[in-house]
């Protein structure tokens, strides 16, 4: 996992092919779930630019087919 600023994170989401988040079913079980990239970008645009000092954590990987997969925390 790496830390990104808001501006870097928006760029990372735009360049990703697939975006996954984590859903907690209970205290012991977390599963990955697909996130709509368009909806995520819309919500990120609503964040005030003054909050740019907050950290956004994600991991970018490339699969066998060459797709960029972004996993959010």
Phi, psi and omega per residue, in radians:
X1 nan 2.435 3.105
X2 -2.160 2.727 3.133
X3 -1.717 2.352 -3.137
X4 -2.237 2.616 2.985
X5 -1.372 2.984 -3.109
X6 -1.051 -0.776 -3.125
X7 -1.114 -0.778 3.116
X8 -1.134 -0.679 -3.106
X9 -1.159 -0.723 3.098
X10 -1.052 -0.762 3.139
X11 -1.124 -0.689 3.132
X12 -1.115 -0.749 3.132
X13 -1.146 -0.723 3.131
X14 -1.080 -0.624 -3.094
X15 -1.472 -0.250 -3.105
X16 -1.329 2.559 3.077
X17 -1.529 -0.675 -3.115
X18 -2.332 2.401 3.127
X19 -2.119 2.254 3.095
X20 -2.088 2.545 3.010
X21 -2.103 -3.100 3.109
X22 -1.995 2.315 3.049
X23 -2.011 2.264 3.132
X24 -1.663 1.992 3.103
X25 -1.369 -0.678 3.023
X26 -2.771 -2.945 -3.061
X27 -1.123 -0.410 -3.057
X28 -1.834 -0.310 -2.997
X29 -2.118 2.061 3.006
X30 -2.061 2.357 3.124
X31 -2.198 2.607 3.058
X32 -1.328 2.509 3.096
X33 -2.395 2.528 -3.101
X34 -1.324 2.431 3.137
X35 -2.015 2.364 3.093
X36 -1.232 2.135 -3.084
X37 -1.077 -0.729 -3.126
X38 -1.077 -0.776 3.135
X39 -1.143 -0.712 3.120
X40 -1.088 -0.769 3.130
X41 -1.126 -0.667 3.097
X42 -1.077 -0.759 3.139
X43 -1.192 -0.638 3.114
X44 -1.164 -0.581 3.107
X45 -1.169 -0.445 -3.129
X46 -1.377 -0.235 -3.141
X47 -1.292 2.354 3.138
X48 -1.124 2.368 -3.125
X49 -1.152 -0.247 3.087
X50 -1.227 -0.313 3.136
X51 -1.579 0.384 -3.104
X52 -1.159 -0.359 -3.120
X53 -1.377 -0.142 3.070
X54 -1.236 2.670 3.133
X55 -1.697 2.386 3.061
X56 -2.032 2.135 -3.020
X57 -1.861 2.305 3.141
X58 -2.757 2.899 3.104
X59 -2.265 2.214 3.130
X60 -1.864 2.191 3.105
X61 -2.270 2.824 3.088
X62 -2.093 2.222 -3.113
X63 -1.499 -3.072 -3.088
X64 -1.083 -0.515 -3.120
X65 -1.498 -0.033 3.120
X66 1.542 0.165 3.114
X67 -1.400 2.471 3.082
X68 -1.537 2.067 -3.110
X69 -1.960 2.143 -3.116
X70 -1.853 2.166 3.105
X71 -1.929 2.135 -3.112
X72 -1.654 2.705 3.059
X73 -1.746 nan nan
